[in-house]
Amino acid sequence: MTLFTEQEAKMLLQKVIKLSKAEECSAQLDGSIEGNIRFARNSVSTSGIINNAVLGVQVAFGKRVGTATINEFDDASLARVVKRAEELARLAPDNPEFVPAIAKQTYKPTDTFVDATAAITPELRAQVAADCITPCKASKLVAAGYLSDNQSFSAIANGNGNFGYQKYTASDFTCTVRTEDGRGSGWVARNLADVSKFDAKSEIQIAMDKAARSAEAKALEPGKYTVILEPAASAGLVSFMMNSFDARQADEGRSFLTKKGGGNKVGEKVFDERVTMYADPADAGSAVIPWDEDGLPREKMPIVTKGVVDYLQYSRFWAKKQGKKAVGQPGNLIMVGGDKSTMDLVKTTKKGVLVTRTWYIRMVDPQTVLLTGLTRDGTFYIENGEIKYPIKNFRFNESPVIMLNNVEEFGKPVRVADDESPFVMMIPPMKLREFTFSSLSDAV
């Protein structure tokens, strides 16, 4: 069994906690049914369904902590995993940053489970693959993509009487389309809460169009350009920046949010006044489970309002040390935008560069959040409101902090998931000035 009901999960976790002889015990039970289909070179290569459930147990003797996991749930296995966690705790040194288990909390359920997504069948996955492969074959293009989906649950409990349970679903789609000679490449991706709103036949046309149009790419001199970043292109940069919204990093002088002379920049204007971001676990387009990894309840909270920093994340240890209240770490990031599409932003651009996707992003300087990476899968030159011709890809060296001070206009936010980020994000397309492209890239 991989999908436990709330009652079943609660009974198992309570049993685990009663088995422990440690001073405190916390347990987490997660389970899922995950389906997928992968295709490449216009043919399905793999497809499957994975069922799994995992129990994690953490115990403490004083400040000595031990953890153990298991995916068997008979009484002997439960006793074994608790015993192993306790053995490890007795061997462990004191953790100087140990914080006791949280007290009993109240969690407000969020709308994270969509029946249509939970009901995805192998036939539906195969149809998505066919809807991508068939038109590509007909147009002498080559498709490679991946569709994954899951229905899952998470349950937490501890010896202080805390308990939480929630079900959730999600689905991800990505597809790269290339010309037969490999000189043109297009890409499309969607992170989906409700798969019934996804139309693969329509989405694949985006990647096909970019692949066909990018085949005769011209070289453009590196430099600073007005740029239009599609949501997927800016998501990776923004998520890297959000890693710095940590109070300890700022207070210890390791962040762009460190205040000169000490302290942090909460309450200071750091970005363009058009930059507003917030978190809301119950957001209709990006709902997440209502607690974080420590079991703290997530709340709706402002992060940046009209360019002013409102929030830094305090771990429970750092909050105690600094005399602050620890709140649940956000699970989503919602960036306020306008009503325009990416192409609407193109139409208002005299000269600039359209970027479909950024890739292989790496940190250069943590204190300024200077990042480097590559454009990929469709980069185009814009002139007088039109896409004139494809251009060769660039390496960029840019800080999202500077980027979000060079705002021309934001479009309509869309749901995006970034592989490097714990967030579900609602990110708009962005029109920005003076974006730094440092060199040309041979990437396609």
C-alpha positions in Angstrom: 0.0 0.0 0.0 1.4 3.4 -1.0 -1.5 5.8 -0.6 -2.6 5.8 3.1 -5.8 7.4 4.2 -5.6 10.0 6.9 -6.8 7.5 9.5 -4.3 4.9 8.4 -1.4 7.3 8.4 -2.3 8.7 11.8 -2.5 5.2 13.4 0.8 4.2 11.9 2.6 7.3 13.0 1.2 7.1 16.5 2.3 3.5 16.8 5.8 4.5 15.8 6.0 7.3 18.4 4.8 5.0 21.1 7.6 2.5 20.3 10.3 5.1 20.9 12.1 5.3 24.2 13.8 8.6 23.3 13.2 11.9 24.9 11.4 13.0 21.8 10.3 11.4 18.5 9.0 12.8 15.2 7.9 10.8 12.2 6.9 11.5 8.6 5.1 9.2 6.2 5.0 9.9 2.4 3.6 7.9 -0.4 2.9 8.3 -4.1 1.8 6.7 -7.3 4.0 8.2 -10.1 3.4 7.7 -13.8 5.6 8.7 -16.7 6.2 8.4 -20.4 9.4 9.4 -22.2 9.9 9.7 -26.0 12.9 10.5 -28.1 13.7 10.6 -31.9 10.0 10.5 -32.5 9.4 7.2 -30.7 8.3 6.3 -27.2 11.3 4.9 -25.3 10.0 4.2 -21.8 6.8 4.3 -19.8 6.0 3.2 -16.3 4.3 3.5 -13.0 6.2 3.7 -9.6 4.4 3.0 -6.3 6.3 3.8 -3.1 5.9 4.9 0.5 8.6 5.9 2.9 8.6 6.3 6.7 11.2 8.6 8.3 11.8 8.6 12.0 13.8 11.2 14.0 14.6 10.8 17.7 16.6 12.8 20.2 18.4 12.2 23.5 19.2 15.6 24.7 20.9 17.3 21.8 21.9 14.0 20.1 19.8 13.3 17.1 19.3 10.1 15.0 17.2 9.5 11.9 16.3 6.3 10.0 14.0 5.5 7.1 12.2 2.4 5.9 9.5 1.3 3.4 8.1 -1.7 5.2 5.3 -1.2 7.7 4.7 -4.4 9.6 5.2 -4.2 13.3 8.7 -5.8 13.3 9.8 -3.3 10.6 8.4 -0.3 12.6 10.2 -1.5 15.7 13.4 -1.9 13.8 13.4 1.6 12.2 12.8 3.2 15.6 15.5 1.1 17.2 18.0 2.1 14.5 17.2 5.8 14.9 17.8 5.5 18.6 21.1 3.7 18.1 22.3 6.4 15.8 21.2 9.2 18.2 23.2 7.6 21.1 26.3 7.5 18.9 25.9 11.1 17.6 27.6 14.1 19.1 25.6 16.9 20.6 24.1 19.2 17.9 24.9 22.8 19.0 22.0 24.1 16.9 19.4 21.5 18.1 15.9 22.8 18.6 13.2 20.7 20.2 10.3 19.3 18.3 7.5 21.7 17.5 4.4 21.9 19.7 0.9 20.9 18.4 0.1 23.1 15.4 -3.1 23.9 13.4 -3.0 23.5 9.6 -5.5 25.0 7.3 -6.0 22.5 4.3 -5.2 23.8 0.9 -6.5 22.8 -2.5 -3.6 20.6 -3.7 -5.5 17.6 -5.0 -7.0 17.6 -8.5 -9.1 14.5 -9.4 -8.3 14.8 -13.2 -4.6 14.7 -12.5 -4.9 11.8 -10.1 -6.9 9.9 -12.8 -4.3 10.1 -15.5 -4.1 6.7 -17.3 -1.4 5.1 -19.4 -3.6 5.7 -22.4 -3.7 9.5 -21.7 0.1 9.5 -21.4 0.5 7.7 -24.7 -1.9 10.2 -26.3 0.2 13.1 -25.2 3.3 11.4 -26.7 1.4 10.8 -30.0 0.1 14.4 -30.1 3.8 15.5 -30.0 5.4 12.9 -32.2 2.8 12.9 -35.1 3.0 16.5 -36.1 6.8 16.6 -35.8 7.1 13.6 -38.1 4.8 15.2 -40.6 7.0 18.4 -40.5 10.3 16.6 -40.7 11.1 17.6 -37.1 12.4 15.4 -34.3 10.7 15.4 -30.8 12.0 14.3 -27.5 10.0 14.8 -24.3 8.8 13.6 -20.9 5.5 13.6 -19.1 5.3 12.8 -15.4 2.4 12.8 -13.0 1.8 11.8 -9.4 -0.9 11.5 -6.8 0.7 11.6 -3.3 0.2 12.2 0.4 2.3 13.5 3.2 1.7 12.9 6.9 3.6 14.2 9.9 3.4 13.6 13.7 5.4 14.0 16.9 5.3 13.1 20.6 3.9 16.6 21.4 0.6 15.7 19.8 1.2 17.4 16.5 -0.3 15.8 13.3 -0.9 16.8 9.7 -2.1 15.0 6.6 -2.7 16.2 3.1 -3.0 14.7 -0.4 -1.7 16.4 -3.5 -1.2 15.9 -7.2 1.1 17.4 -9.8 2.2 16.9 -13.4 5.2 18.1 -15.5 5.6 18.2 -19.3 8.6 19.1 -21.3 9.5 18.7 -25.0 12.4 19.6 -27.2 11.9 19.7 -30.9 14.8 19.9 -33.3 15.3 20.1 -37.1 16.6 16.9 -38.7 20.0 18.4 -39.3 20.2 19.6 -35.6 20.6 23.3 -36.4 17.3 24.4 -35.1 15.8 23.8 -31.6 12.6 24.7 -29.9 11.3 23.9 -26.4 8.1 24.0 -24.4 7.4 23.0 -20.8 4.4 23.1 -18.5 4.0 22.5 -14.8 0.4 21.5 -14.3 -1.9 21.5 -11.3 -4.9 20.4 -13.4 -4.0 18.1 -16.4 -7.5 18.6 -17.9 -6.4 22.1 -18.9 -3.4 20.8 -20.8 -3.6 20.5 -24.6 -0.5 18.8 -26.0 -1.5 19.5 -29.6 -1.4 23.2 -29.0 1.7 23.2 -26.8 3.8 21.2 -29.3 3.2 23.9 -31.9 5.2 26.3 -29.8 8.3 24.1 -29.8 7.9 23.2 -33.5 7.6 26.8 -34.6 10.7 27.8 -32.6 12.7 24.8 -34.0 11.8 25.7 -37.6 12.5 29.4 -37.2 15.8 29.0 -35.3 17.7 26.9 -37.9 19.5 29.7 -39.7 20.8 31.5 -36.6 23.0 34.5 -37.1 25.8 35.7 -34.7 25.1 38.8 -32.7 27.8 40.7 -30.9 27.8 40.0 -27.1 26.9 43.1 -25.0 24.1 44.6 -23.1 20.6 44.3 -24.7 17.0 44.9 -24.0 15.8 41.4 -23.4 12.5 39.6 -23.1 12.7 36.6 -20.9 9.9 34.1 -21.2 8.8 32.8 -17.7 10.8 29.6 -17.9 13.9 31.7 -18.8 13.6 34.0 -15.8 12.5 31.3 -13.3 16.0 29.8 -12.8 17.5 33.2 -12.1 14.8 34.3 -9.7 14.9 31.0 -7.8 18.7 31.3 -7.3 18.1 34.8 -5.9 15.5 33.5 -3.5 18.1 31.2 -1.8 19.6 34.5 -0.4 16.4 35.4 1.4 17.7 33.8 4.5 18.1 35.8 7.6 21.2 34.0 8.9 23.1 34.6 5.6 22.2 38.3 5.7 23.0 38.8 9.4 26.3 37.0 9.0 27.4 39.1 6.0 27.0 36.4 3.4 24.2 37.9 1.3 23.2 40.7 -1.0 20.7 41.4 1.7 23.4 42.2 4.2 23.2 45.8 5.4 26.3 47.9 5.4 27.5 48.1 8.9 25.6 45.0 10.1 22.1 43.6 10.1 19.9 43.0 7.1 17.9 45.0 4.6 14.3 44.1 5.6 12.3 47.3 5.1 14.7 48.7 2.5 14.0 49.3 -1.2 16.2 46.8 -3.1 14.4 46.4 -6.4 12.4 48.4 -8.9 9.1 49.5 -7.5 7.2 47.3 -10.0 8.7 44.2 -8.3 6.1 42.6 -5.9 6.4 39.0 -4.7 4.5 37.1 -2.1 3.8 33.5 -0.9 0.4 32.0 -0.3 0.0 28.3 0.3 -3.7 28.5 -0.7 -3.1 30.4 -4.0 -5.6 29.0 -6.6 -2.9 28.6 -9.3 0.0 27.3 -7.2 -1.4 25.8 -3.9 1.1 23.8 -1.8 0.8 21.7 1.4 0.2 23.9 4.4 3.4 23.1 6.4 7.1 23.3 5.7 9.9 20.7 6.4 9.9 21.5 10.1 6.1 21.2 10.4 5.6 24.9 10.8 2.4 26.2 9.3 2.8 28.2 6.1 1.1 31.5 5.9 0.3 34.1 3.3 3.1 36.6 3.5 4.6 39.5 1.5 8.2 38.9 0.4 8.9 42.1 -1.7 6.3 44.9 -2.0 7.0 47.6 -4.6 10.7 46.9 -4.4 10.9 46.9 -0.6 12.1 43.7 1.1 9.4 42.5 3.6 10.6 39.1 4.6 13.7 36.9 5.3 13.4 33.3 6.3 14.4 32.5 9.9 15.2 28.9 10.7 13.9 27.8 14.1 17.5 27.9 15.5 18.3 31.4 14.1 14.9 32.8 15.1 15.5 31.7 18.7 18.9 33.2 18.8 17.8 36.5 17.3 14.6 36.8 19.3 12.3 36.4 16.2 9.3 34.3 15.4 9.9 31.4 13.1 7.2 30.9 10.5 6.7 28.2 7.8 9.1 28.5 4.9 7.1 29.4 1.7 6.4 26.6 -0.7 5.4 28.9 -3.6 6.5 32.2 -5.0 4.0 34.5 -6.7 5.3 37.4 -8.7 2.8 40.2 -9.6 2.7 41.1 -13.3 0.4 42.6 -15.9 -1.9 41.2 -18.6 0.4 41.0 -21.6 1.7 37.9 -23.3 5.3 37.4 -24.3 4.4 38.4 -27.9 2.7 41.5 -26.6 6.0 42.5 -25.0 7.8 41.8 -28.3 5.4 44.2 -30.1 6.5 47.1 -27.9 10.2 46.5 -28.3 12.3 48.6 -30.8 15.4 46.4 -30.6 16.1 43.5 -28.3 16.5 39.7 -27.8 13.9 37.1 -27.0 15.0 34.3 -24.8 13.0 31.0 -24.6 15.1 29.3 -22.0 18.1 29.7 -19.7 20.2 26.6 -18.9 23.1 25.4 -16.8 22.9 28.4 -14.4 25.7 28.6 -11.9 26.6 31.1 -9.1 29.6 33.4 -9.7 29.4 35.7 -6.7 26.9 34.9 -3.8 27.1 38.4 -2.3 25.8 40.0 -5.5 24.0 36.9 -6.8 26.0 37.2 -10.0 25.0 34.2 -12.2 26.3 32.7 -15.4 24.4 30.4 -17.8 23.4 29.9 -21.4 20.4 30.6 -23.5 18.9 27.6 -25.4 16.2 26.3 -27.7 15.2 29.5 -29.5 16.9 32.9 -29.2 15.7 35.6 -31.5 16.5 39.2 -32.5 13.7 41.7 -32.2 13.4 44.8 -34.3 10.5 47.3 -34.5 8.1 45.0 -32.6 8.8 41.9 -34.8 10.9 38.8 -34.5 13.4 39.4 -37.3 15.6 36.4 -37.3 17.1 33.7 -35.0 20.5 34.4 -33.3 23.1 32.1 -31.9 22.9 31.4 -28.2 24.7 33.5 -25.6 26.5 32.9 -22.3 25.1 35.5 -19.9 26.7 37.0 -16.8 23.9 38.8 -14.9 22.6 39.3 -11.4 18.8 38.9 -10.9 19.1 41.8 -8.4 20.4 44.1 -11.1 18.0 42.5 -13.6 15.0 43.4 -11.3 16.2 47.0 -11.1 16.2 47.3 -14.9 12.5 46.5 -15.4 10.7 47.8 -18.5 7.5 45.8 -18.1 6.1 42.5 -16.8 3.6 40.3 -18.6 1.0 37.9 -17.3 2.3 35.4 -14.7 2.2 31.7 -15.5 2.9 28.6 -13.4 6.5 27.4 -13.7 8.6 24.8 -11.8 12.4 25.1 -11.8 14.5 22.0 -11.2 16.8 23.9 -8.8 14.0 25.4 -6.7 11.8 24.1 -3.9 9.1 26.6 -5.0 6.2 26.3 -7.3 6.3 29.7 -9.0 4.0 32.1 -10.8 6.4 34.1 -12.9 5.6 36.7 -15.7 7.5 37.2 -18.9 9.9 40.1 -18.3 11.0 42.9 -20.5 14.3 44.2 -19.1 17.0 46.7 -20.2 20.8 46.2 -20.3 20.9 42.5 -19.8 24.5 41.3 -20.1 25.4 38.7 -22.7 29.1 38.0 -22.2 30.0 35.7 -25.1 28.6 33.5 -27.9 27.7 29.8 -27.2 27.7 26.8 -29.5 24.7 25.4 -27.8 21.6 24.8 -29.9 
